[in-house]
């Protein structure tokens, strides 16, 4: 293959990757925007926690689990994000959805659910819109500032909501012995999902400052630039 052919092939792959990322981020923007609309309309119509999860369940499941693709994007070099950081950010939410909200009723009735869903939906609508527009070099300045500022309030709010959901799932997990293995058994293996979840919740203490610090670093990098030098 000639150098010219190889270059053309690489350009084609890059173009396909870019189109895919534009489509992915656009769909995610619409999905999270829809979830935000669902939440606002539900509570404006005086909805309560009893039926809130039923109202938003599949929107959350589809678009939160779709975020797993971001780890693939980072791992394959499709985006320049770090794999470990991306995995940590995506895993915590996917784990909450699959490991608590889909597994227990207690988590879905927690006052933490609307907190984290509100924080997630606002954050992700802004973030994915920023990514989609950045791919076509059309990011307005207000979106740039919003992308790297709203997390200051929304990230702690989301973490609080996540922890509350897991906390309200604990009693049900203990009562049902959900996903736990006790002795005796053929494998001489013991596992308590209840204790695992408690341990996992305590991991938020050392991990929160690390992830929040990473976002602060990104904020300084993006908003600390001289606007005159960026044009």
N, C-alpha and C positions, 0 to 999 in steps of 0.2 A: 504494500500500500504506500502510495506516495505521500510526502509530508502534507501536500495540499489536501489530499483526500482525508487524511487523518484529522486535519484541522477542521474540515467541513463536517466530519462525523461528530467531532467533539462539540462543535457549535450547535448541531442538530440536537444532541443529547441535552446540552445546556438549555436550549430553547424549550424542549419538552419538559424538562425539570422546572423551569420557570413558570410555564403555563400550568403545570400541575400544582405548584405552590400557590399561584394566584387563585386557582379554583378551590383548593383546600382551605385557604385562609378566608376566602369569600363565603364559602358554605359555613364555616365555623362562626364567622361574624354574624351571619343570618340566624344560625341556630341559637347562639348565646343571646342575641338580641331578642329572639322569640321567647326564650326562657325568662328574660327580664320582664318582657311584656306580660307573660303569663302570671308571673309573681305579683306585679303591680296591680293588674286587673283583679286577681284573686282576692287580695287583701283590701282593695278599694271597694270590692263588692261584699265586704265583711265576712270573708271566708275565715275559717279557723284552722288550727293545726290538724284536726281530725281527718280532713280530706285533702290537705295540701299536697302530700306526697303522691296521692293518686292522680292529682291534677298535673303534676310536673314530671312524674316518674320517668316516662320514656324519653322525654326531651333531655333530661339529665343523663340517663344511661347512654343514649346514643352519642351525644356530643362530648360528654366527659371521657368516655372510653375511646372516642376518636382521637383524643389527645395522645394516645399511645403512639400514634404515627409520628409524633414529634421526636420521640426517642429514636425511631428508625431514621428520620430525616437527619438527625445529628450524627448517628452512627455511620451512615452511608456518605456523609460529607455533603449532603444536599443543602444543608444550612450550616453556618459556622459555629453553632452553639456547642457548648461542652456537653458530652454525653452524660456524665455523672450528675451535673447540676440539673439538666433537663429531666433525667430519670427521677431524681429526688422530688422535683416539683410536681411531676405528673403522677408519680406513685402514690403520694399522700392522698390525693383526691380520688384516684381510681380505687384505692384501698378502702376509703370511706364509703364510696358508693357500693362496691361489691362486698366488702367485709362487714358493713354495718347496716346501711340503708336497705339493701336488698335482702339481708339476712335476718333482720329483727324489726319488730314493730316499734320498740322503744326508741330507736334512733329516729324513726320517721315522725314521731310525736314530740321530739325534742324542740325546745325554743331555739336551739342552735341551728336547726335546718334552714329557716328563712334567713338567718344571719349569713351562713356560708353561701347559700344559693344567691343571695343578693350581692355579696362580695364577689363571688365567682362570675356571675353574669355581667356585672358592670365591667370588671377587670378584663374579662375575655372578649367582650364585644369591642372594647377599645383596643386591646392588644392585637387581635386578629385583623381588625380594620387597619391598624397601623402597618402590620406586616404586608397585607395585600396592597396597600397604596405605596408602600416603600419599594415594592418590586417593580412598580411602574414610575417611580420617582415623582410621586404626586402627594407626598405627605404634607398637609398644612401645618403651620407652626403650632397652632392650638392643640392639634392631635399629638404632636411630639411632646409637648409639655404635659398634656393629660396622661399620655402613656407612661411617662416617667415620674408622675407625681401622685396619682390617685392611690397607688399601692401603699403610700405612707399611712393612710387610714384603712384601706380595704384589706390589706394583707393581715394586720392584727385582727380585724373583724372576722375575716374568713377562718383564721386559725382558731379563734375563740369558738366559732360556730362548729367547726370540725370536732374540737375536743368535747363540746357539750353533747354532740350527737353520739360520740363514742361512749361518753360517760352514761348517757341514758340507755345505752344498749347493754351495759354490763350485767345488770340484774337478770335480764332475760337470757343472756348467754350463760350465766352461771346456773340458772334454773334448768335450762334445757341441755346443759353440757354440750353446747353447740360446737361442732368440729373438734371435739376433745377426745383423747384416747386415754383410757385408764387401764390399770392392771387388774386382773391378769389378762394377757393377750399373747398370741403366738410369737410376737416380735419383741417382747419385753421392752416395750416403748411407751413412754408416757408423754402426753402433750395436753396442756390446758390452754385453750384459746382465750379464756378469761384472763389468765395471767399474762399471756402474750400481748393481749390488747392493752392491759395496764402498763406493761413494760414499753409498748409502742407509744403510748400517750406520754410517758416520761421522756421519750426520745425527743419530743418537741422542744424540751428545755434547752439542750445543746444545739439542736439543728436550726431552731428559729433564728437565732442571732447570725448564724452562718449564711442562711439563705437571704435574710433581710439585708445583711451586710453586702452580699453580692449585688442585690438590686440597688442599694445605695451607691455602690461603685459604678454600676451602669448608669445611674442617674447623673452622677457627677461627670461621667464621660460624655454623655449625650447632651446635657443641658449646660455643661461648663464651657462648651465651645463658644468662640466669638462668632455671632451670627454673620458678621461681615466676611469672615474667612470661609464660611461654609457655602457661599454662593459663587 
